[in-house]
Amino acid sequence: MALLPCDAQPVPAGVPPVVPAPSVRVVFPEDDGVTESSSVLLTMEALNLPALPEGNAPLRLILDNQVPTEVDDPTVPIGLTNLAEGGHLLRLYAVDGEGKMLGNSESFATVRFFVRRRDFQNALVPGLPWLTVNIPTGTPFFTEVLGQDAKVQTQAQARVALDFSVRGENTEGCQIHYQLNHREATVPAGKKIAWSDLKAGRYTLMVELLGADGLPVQGIFNQVQRTFDVQTPVKALSLVPVPSSASASANTATPPKKPH
């Protein structure tokens, strides 16, 4: 019979075991640390990440307010080069099989560090919420034709869903204002935002975080702009094999005459 430690509680029958939550951590650079080099070798730790389809990166990294970068292997250090003097903010977070951010707080990590000198560049504003936009990242989306019907001419369109998070303090009542080319709207920060009718072309998206009063929230990270393309996939052509010259000659040769 297996013996339990004196402080362990038996799991009742039929109750699924507790699965540890996914977590990420930036090991280096250290939070609030100062480096004398404009190049930094970033190391990280990731635990209990969900299983993803082959080829999907489990993590994404944002330096300052740049576009997210995929992290294929958390055990491999990442070189950050040509860093400007002053403060920088790193955001490291885990994603699911669709590339969307996980919901638990442990799956999102931030580190603020400095190159050569301390200043207020890329700083989070104390006491205020701040915005992180994950998708779109800048990679193209592809159209598809839905509900094909001989009587209805349906134009190929793409569906793009905005994936973002609002963290920090005083997040209650926050709103998201977006402008996608010539369309714009303001919605509660907890509402899902998606566009299902995007035709092939280039799009510029601006996302801004507003407070409960409807005014822009102070902070460099609370206004994000991304550009992405919607493309129509190229259909594969069905190739007909062309006979070689020898085969063609054989097929076109004059048949021998029958003897009389």
C-alpha positions as CSV (number, residue, x, y, z in Angstrom):
1,M,0.0,0.0,0.0
2,A,1.4,3.4,-1.0
3,L,1.9,5.8,2.0
4,L,1.1,9.5,1.7
5,P,3.3,12.2,3.3
6,C,1.8,13.4,6.6
7,D,0.8,16.7,5.1
8,A,-0.6,15.4,1.9
9,Q,-4.3,15.2,1.3
10,P,-5.8,12.3,-0.6
11,V,-7.5,13.2,-3.9
12,P,-11.2,12.2,-3.9
13,A,-12.2,9.6,-6.5
14,G,-13.4,11.2,-9.7
15,V,-11.7,14.6,-9.1
16,P,-9.1,15.4,-11.9
17,P,-5.6,16.1,-10.7
18,V,-4.6,19.8,-10.4
19,V,-2.5,20.8,-13.5
20,P,0.1,23.4,-12.8
21,A,-0.5,26.7,-14.6
22,P,1.8,27.7,-17.5
23,S,4.4,30.1,-16.4
24,V,7.2,32.2,-18.0
25,R,10.1,34.2,-16.5
26,V,12.9,36.3,-17.9
27,V,16.1,35.1,-16.2
28,F,18.4,37.7,-17.8
29,P,18.5,40.7,-18.1
30,E,17.5,41.2,-14.5
31,D,14.6,43.5,-13.6
32,D,15.9,47.1,-12.9
33,G,19.4,46.0,-13.9
34,V,21.9,48.1,-15.8
35,T,24.2,46.7,-18.6
36,E,27.1,48.5,-20.1
37,S,26.7,46.8,-23.5
38,S,24.3,47.6,-26.3
39,S,23.9,43.9,-26.9
40,V,22.2,41.6,-24.4
41,L,21.8,37.8,-24.4
42,L,18.3,37.2,-23.1
43,T,17.6,33.9,-21.3
44,M,14.3,32.7,-20.1
45,E,12.4,30.0,-18.3
46,A,9.1,28.4,-19.3
47,L,7.2,25.8,-17.4
48,N,4.0,23.7,-18.0
49,L,3.4,25.1,-21.5
50,P,0.5,23.6,-23.3
51,A,1.2,21.1,-26.1
52,L,1.0,22.9,-29.5
53,P,0.8,21.7,-33.1
54,E,4.2,21.0,-34.7
55,G,5.7,24.2,-36.0
56,N,3.8,26.6,-33.6
57,A,6.0,28.8,-31.4
58,P,5.0,28.5,-27.7
59,L,6.2,32.0,-26.7
60,R,6.3,35.6,-28.0
61,L,8.6,38.4,-27.1
62,I,8.1,42.2,-27.4
63,L,10.9,44.6,-26.9
64,D,9.6,48.1,-26.0
65,N,6.7,48.7,-28.3
66,Q,7.9,46.7,-31.3
67,V,6.1,43.9,-33.1
68,P,6.0,40.5,-31.3
69,T,8.8,38.0,-32.1
70,E,8.1,34.3,-32.0
71,V,10.2,32.2,-29.6
72,D,10.5,28.6,-30.8
73,D,12.6,27.2,-28.0
74,P,12.7,28.8,-24.6
75,T,16.0,27.0,-23.8
76,V,17.8,28.9,-26.5
77,P,19.1,32.4,-25.6
78,I,18.1,35.3,-27.8
79,G,20.5,38.1,-28.8
80,L,19.2,41.6,-28.5
81,T,21.6,43.9,-30.4
82,N,21.9,47.6,-31.2
83,L,20.0,48.6,-28.1
84,A,19.7,52.4,-27.5
85,E,21.0,53.9,-24.3
86,G,18.4,54.2,-21.6
87,G,15.4,52.1,-20.4
88,H,13.8,49.2,-22.2
89,L,10.8,47.0,-21.4
90,L,10.7,43.3,-22.3
91,R,7.3,41.4,-22.4
92,L,7.5,37.6,-22.6
93,Y,4.3,35.6,-22.8
94,A,2.9,32.2,-23.7
95,V,0.3,31.5,-26.5
96,D,-2.1,28.7,-27.4
97,G,-2.4,26.7,-30.6
98,E,-4.0,29.7,-32.4
99,G,-1.2,32.1,-31.3
100,K,-3.5,33.9,-28.7
101,M,-2.2,34.9,-25.3
102,L,-3.0,32.6,-22.4
103,G,-5.2,34.0,-19.7
104,N,-3.4,33.3,-16.5
105,S,-1.1,36.0,-15.0
106,E,1.9,33.6,-14.6
107,S,2.1,33.1,-18.4
108,F,3.0,36.8,-18.9
109,A,6.3,38.3,-17.6
110,T,7.9,41.8,-17.8
111,V,11.4,43.0,-17.2
112,R,12.6,46.6,-17.3
113,F,16.3,47.1,-17.7
114,F,18.7,49.9,-18.7
115,V,21.6,50.2,-21.1
116,R,24.5,52.3,-19.6
117,R,22.2,54.9,-17.9
118,R,18.8,55.0,-16.1
119,D,16.1,57.2,-17.5
120,F,12.3,57.2,-18.1
121,Q,12.3,55.8,-21.6
122,N,9.8,52.9,-22.2
123,A,8.6,53.1,-18.6
124,L,5.2,51.9,-17.3
125,V,3.2,54.7,-15.6
126,P,2.6,53.8,-12.0
127,G,-1.0,53.3,-11.0
128,L,-2.3,53.1,-14.6
129,P,-3.2,50.3,-16.9
130,W,-1.2,49.4,-20.0
131,L,-1.9,47.7,-23.3
132,T,-0.3,44.8,-25.1
133,V,-1.3,43.9,-28.6
134,N,-0.4,40.4,-29.7
135,I,-2.3,39.8,-33.0
136,P,-2.0,41.1,-35.7
137,T,1.7,40.7,-35.7
138,G,2.4,41.8,-39.2
139,T,2.3,38.4,-40.9
140,P,-0.2,38.1,-43.7
141,F,-3.7,36.7,-43.5
142,F,-5.3,34.8,-46.4
143,T,-8.8,35.0,-47.8
144,E,-11.2,32.2,-48.3
145,V,-14.5,31.8,-50.0
146,L,-17.3,30.9,-47.6
147,G,-20.7,29.4,-48.6
148,Q,-19.9,28.8,-52.3
149,D,-23.2,28.9,-54.2
150,A,-23.6,29.0,-58.0
151,K,-26.4,31.6,-57.6
152,V,-24.5,33.8,-55.2
153,Q,-21.3,35.5,-56.1
154,T,-19.3,35.5,-52.9
155,Q,-16.0,37.5,-52.8
156,A,-13.1,36.0,-51.0
157,Q,-12.6,37.5,-47.6
158,A,-10.4,37.0,-44.5
159,R,-11.3,37.0,-40.8
160,V,-8.8,38.8,-38.5
161,A,-9.3,38.7,-34.7
162,L,-7.6,41.3,-32.5
163,D,-5.8,39.6,-29.6
164,F,-4.7,42.0,-26.8
165,S,-4.5,42.3,-23.0
166,V,-4.9,45.1,-20.5
167,R,-2.8,44.8,-17.4
168,G,-1.6,47.0,-14.5
169,E,-3.7,49.0,-12.1
170,N,-7.2,50.5,-12.4
171,T,-8.2,48.4,-15.4
172,E,-11.9,48.4,-14.6
173,G,-14.0,50.1,-17.1
174,C,-11.2,50.5,-19.7
175,Q,-12.2,50.8,-23.4
176,I,-10.5,50.0,-26.6
177,H,-10.6,52.5,-29.5
178,Y,-9.5,51.1,-32.9
179,Q,-9.2,52.4,-36.4
180,L,-8.7,49.9,-39.2
181,N,-8.2,51.9,-42.5
182,H,-11.5,53.8,-42.7
183,R,-13.5,52.0,-40.1
184,E,-13.3,52.8,-36.4
185,A,-15.1,52.0,-33.1
186,T,-14.8,52.2,-29.3
187,V,-15.7,49.0,-27.3
188,P,-15.3,47.8,-23.8
189,A,-11.8,46.2,-23.2
190,G,-13.4,42.9,-22.3
191,K,-15.2,42.5,-25.6
192,K,-13.8,40.4,-28.4
193,I,-13.0,42.3,-31.5
194,A,-12.8,40.6,-35.0
195,W,-13.3,41.6,-38.6
196,S,-14.6,38.9,-40.9
197,D,-15.0,40.8,-44.1
198,L,-11.5,41.9,-45.0
199,K,-10.7,41.8,-48.7
200,A,-7.3,41.4,-50.2
201,G,-5.1,44.5,-49.6
202,R,-3.0,46.3,-47.1
203,Y,-4.4,47.4,-43.7
204,T,-3.2,49.8,-41.0
205,L,-4.5,49.2,-37.6
206,M,-4.3,51.7,-34.7
207,V,-5.4,50.5,-31.2
208,E,-5.6,52.9,-28.3
209,L,-6.4,52.3,-24.6
210,L,-9.0,54.5,-23.1
211,G,-10.0,54.9,-19.4
212,A,-13.4,54.5,-17.9
213,D,-13.9,58.2,-18.6
214,G,-13.3,57.6,-22.4
215,L,-10.1,59.6,-22.4
216,P,-6.7,58.2,-23.6
217,V,-4.7,56.6,-20.8
218,Q,-1.2,58.1,-20.4
219,G,1.7,55.8,-21.4
220,I,3.8,55.0,-24.4
221,F,2.4,51.5,-24.6
222,N,-1.2,52.5,-24.8
223,Q,-1.2,53.4,-28.5
224,V,-0.1,50.6,-30.9
225,Q,0.0,50.7,-34.7
226,R,0.4,47.6,-36.9
227,T,0.4,47.1,-40.6
228,F,-0.6,43.8,-42.2
229,D,-1.6,42.3,-45.6
230,V,-4.6,40.2,-46.6
231,Q,-3.6,38.0,-49.5
232,T,-5.5,35.7,-51.8
233,P,-3.8,32.3,-51.8
234,V,-2.4,31.1,-55.2
235,K,-4.1,27.9,-56.4
236,A,-1.8,25.1,-57.4
237,L,-1.8,24.4,-61.1
238,S,-2.5,21.0,-62.4
239,L,0.4,20.1,-64.7
240,V,0.0,17.7,-67.6
241,P,3.1,15.7,-68.2
242,V,4.8,16.4,-71.5
243,P,6.1,13.3,-73.4
244,S,9.9,13.3,-73.9
245,S,11.3,13.7,-77.4
246,A,12.1,10.0,-77.6
247,S,8.6,9.0,-76.6
248,A,7.1,11.6,-79.0
249,S,9.3,10.2,-81.8
250,A,8.3,6.7,-81.1
251,N,4.6,7.7,-81.0
252,T,4.8,9.6,-84.3
253,A,7.1,7.2,-86.2
254,T,5.8,5.7,-89.5
255,P,4.6,2.1,-88.9
256,P,6.5,-0.5,-91.0
257,K,4.9,-1.7,-94.2
258,K,3.4,-5.1,-94.3
259,P,5.2,-7.5,-96.7
260,H,3.2,-8.4,-99.9
